[in-house]
Amino acid sequence: MKEQELNISNAEMVIMRVIWSLNGAKVEEVMRQISKRQNWSLATVKTLMGRLVKKEVLTTEKEGRAFVYRAAMSECDAIRQMTGELLEKICATKESEFLSDAIDLAKLKQSDIDNLIKQLQEKVATETVSCDCLDDNNCSCVHNQIISK
């Protein structure tokens, strides 16, 4: 897969989660899984899968008379890339707030929390975090104000 922005829609992400969970699947298998949650037609599922192939997020392999679709990258790699892309889209001064919100929203086991604590303890802090909204550092935003939740 090319190193480019993933740009996966919410609907396409539903397809990808099935593909990752099944480690590859035929259209009918994807449809069977998706029909439990979505009221999509077979044509819609085929269209979404075709878009994912065009985006080089899915690969196809002929198996008999049908195609098997496989992910071109692992779910963890895709999440890592999407996280990096999201961080590039927000002000650098808001990254810690984003991480805090993500932790608040996440379902975490105690072992997950322990791993996060360890990772934070090993993280080397930067001296300062500057607003990167504008290229010329002429930003007059109020990003540094603390907003209570």
N, C-alpha and C positions, 0 to 999 in steps of 0.2 A: 504494500500500500504506500502511496506517495505521502510524504510528510507535508500535509496541508491541513487547513481547518476541516474538522469533521463535518460540521454543519448538518447534523442529523436532527430531523424534526421529531416532535413528540411521538407522532404515529410511527415513524421509522424506528424510533427507540423501542417501541413495543415489539416490533418484529425482531430487532436485534437481541432483546432480552430472551426471546424464545430460542433463537439460533444459538446464543451462548449457553443457555440452559440445556439444550439438547445436543450440543456439540455438532451442529449441522442438522439440516432437515430438508425434506421435500416440501413443496408448497402445501400439499394436503395436510401434512403434519403440523405445519405452522398454523394453518387455518383451524385445525381441530383445537389447538391450544388457545388461539386468540378468540375463537367463538365463545369461549367460557366467560369472557370479560367484555368483548367488543361486539357490536352488531355490524360487522363489516362483511361486505360481499367478497366472494373469491376473487373477483376482478380487482377490487381495492387492494387486497393482500398481494396479488400478483404485481400490480402497479407499484406498490411500495417496495417490494423486493427488487423489481427492475430498477427503480431509482437507486437503491442501495448498491446494486451491481455497477451501475453507471458511475457512482461516487467511489467505486473501488473499496467499499466497506464489506461487501459480500463477494465471494467467488462462487462460480458454478462448476459442477462436475457432472457429466452425463453418467447416469446409472440406469441401465436398461433403457426404458422409454421416457424416464423422468430425469429431472435435474436435482441434484443435492446442492443446497446452498450452505456455504460455510463462511464463518467470520474471517476476514482478512487480518484482524488483530484481536488480541485477547480483550476480554471485558475490562480487566484491570488497566491495560495499556490505554484503552479508549477513555476510561474514566480519568486517568492521569492526564491525557491530552486535553480532554474537555475542561478539566479543572484549570490547567495552565491557560487555556484560551479564555476562560471566564476571568481569571485573575488579570489577564492583559486588558480586559475591557473595563475594569473598575479602577478607581483612583488607588494608588499605592497606599495612601493613608487609610483606606477602608478595608484593606486586606485582612487585618486582624479582626475587625468587626464581622466580616464575611465568615471567617473561620469559626468565630464564636457562635454565630447564628447557625452554622452548619452543625456544630457540636450539639447545640440546643435541640435541633430538629432531628438528629440522628438517633436511631435505636442502637444502643451500645450495651454490650455485655461488659462485665467487670474487667475481663481480659483486654477488651478494646480500650477501655479507659486507662488501664495500666500501661498499654503500649503507647497511647497518646501522651501520657505523663512522661514516659521515658523519652519519647521523641522530642518533646518540648525541652526537657532537661539537657538533651544533647544538641539542641539547636543553638547555633552561634548567632547572637543578636547583632543587628546592625546599629550603628551609632545613632543615625537619624533616618527617618522615612519621609521623603519629600513628595509633595503633590506632583503627579506626572500627567495632569489633565491637559496641559498645554506645553508645546515644545520649548517656548521661550522663557519658561519659569515666571511668567507674568500673571500667574493665576491669583485671583483674588477670592477664591472660594473659601468657605468656612469649614473645610474638612476636618480641621483639627479641634473643632468644638466637640465636646463629649455630649452625645445624645443619649438620654436615658431611655431604657426599654420599657 
